Amino acid sequence: MAKQSTYVNSNLQYVKQGGAMDVTVYSTGPSCQGCRLTCQRLDELGIRHDLVQLHEAHDAAIRAFLVDELGYREAPIVDVDHGDQRWKETRP
């Protein structure tokens, strides 16, 4: 668990230090604990972000791109500057 926390914190520090303009968190919905924790940490660091709920029907095209084209199978997915940096919080 410490490895995961360190990984997430180092990525979020990268965002904060890099002065990234656009941060988007893709979530599978309100029950996603990792999604909530990631958004909470971004808030704590003062990093503005958008939250996209992938379970909503109008976001089906985004969900298909993330899953089919990029191969993501877990949430949250954090995207910085429209793909310049992208990662998922959980580690396999």
C-alpha positions as CSV (number, residue, x, y, z in Angstrom):
1,M,0.0,0.0,0.0
2,A,2.9,2.4,0.7
3,K,4.2,1.9,-2.9
4,Q,0.8,3.0,-4.3
5,S,0.6,6.0,-2.0
6,T,4.1,7.1,-2.9
7,Y,3.4,6.6,-6.6
8,V,0.3,8.7,-6.5
9,N,1.8,11.4,-4.4
10,S,4.9,11.7,-6.7
11,N,2.6,12.0,-9.7
12,L,0.5,14.7,-8.1
13,Q,3.6,16.6,-7.0
14,Y,4.7,16.4,-10.6
15,V,1.4,18.1,-11.6
16,K,1.7,20.7,-8.9
17,Q,5.4,21.5,-9.7
18,G,4.9,21.4,-13.4
19,G,2.1,24.0,-13.3
20,A,-0.1,21.8,-15.4
21,M,-3.1,23.7,-16.8
22,D,-5.6,20.9,-17.4
23,V,-6.1,17.9,-15.1
24,T,-9.0,15.5,-15.6
25,V,-9.9,12.7,-13.3
26,Y,-12.0,9.9,-15.0
27,S,-14.1,8.1,-12.5
28,T,-16.4,5.1,-12.6
29,G,-18.8,6.8,-10.2
30,P,-19.6,7.8,-6.7
31,S,-18.7,4.3,-5.3
32,C,-15.1,4.5,-6.6
33,Q,-13.0,5.0,-3.4
34,G,-9.8,5.6,-5.3
35,C,-11.5,8.2,-7.4
36,R,-12.7,10.1,-4.4
37,L,-9.3,9.9,-2.7
38,T,-7.5,11.1,-5.8
39,C,-9.9,14.1,-6.1
40,Q,-9.5,14.8,-2.4
41,R,-5.7,14.8,-2.7
42,L,-5.8,17.1,-5.7
43,D,-8.0,19.5,-3.7
44,E,-5.5,19.3,-0.7
45,L,-2.7,20.2,-3.1
46,G,-4.7,23.1,-4.6
47,I,-4.7,21.5,-8.0
48,R,-7.9,22.4,-10.0
49,H,-9.3,19.4,-11.9
50,D,-12.3,18.3,-13.9
51,L,-14.2,15.1,-12.9
52,V,-15.7,13.0,-15.7
53,Q,-18.1,10.2,-14.6
54,L,-17.6,7.4,-17.0
55,H,-20.7,5.6,-15.9
56,E,-22.9,8.3,-17.4
57,A,-24.4,7.5,-20.9
58,H,-23.2,10.8,-22.5
59,D,-19.6,9.9,-21.7
60,A,-19.7,6.5,-23.5
61,A,-17.3,7.6,-26.3
62,I,-14.7,8.8,-23.7
63,R,-15.1,5.5,-21.9
64,A,-14.6,3.5,-25.1
65,F,-11.5,5.5,-26.0
66,L,-9.9,4.9,-22.6
67,V,-10.7,1.2,-22.5
68,D,-10.5,0.1,-26.1
69,E,-7.8,2.4,-27.5
70,L,-5.6,3.0,-24.4
71,G,-6.3,-0.2,-22.5
72,Y,-7.2,1.2,-19.1
73,R,-9.3,-1.2,-17.0
74,E,-9.3,0.5,-13.7
75,A,-10.2,3.9,-12.3
76,P,-9.4,6.6,-11.5
77,I,-7.5,7.6,-14.6
78,V,-5.7,11.0,-14.2
79,D,-5.0,12.9,-17.4
80,V,-2.7,15.9,-17.4
81,D,-2.6,18.4,-20.3
82,H,-4.7,16.2,-22.6
83,G,-2.5,13.2,-22.6
84,D,0.9,14.7,-21.9
85,Q,0.9,12.7,-18.6
86,R,-1.6,10.0,-17.8
87,W,-1.8,7.4,-15.1
88,K,-4.1,5.3,-13.0
89,E,-3.9,5.4,-9.3
90,T,-4.2,1.7,-8.6
91,R,-1.2,-0.5,-9.4
92,P,-1.6,-4.1,-10.7
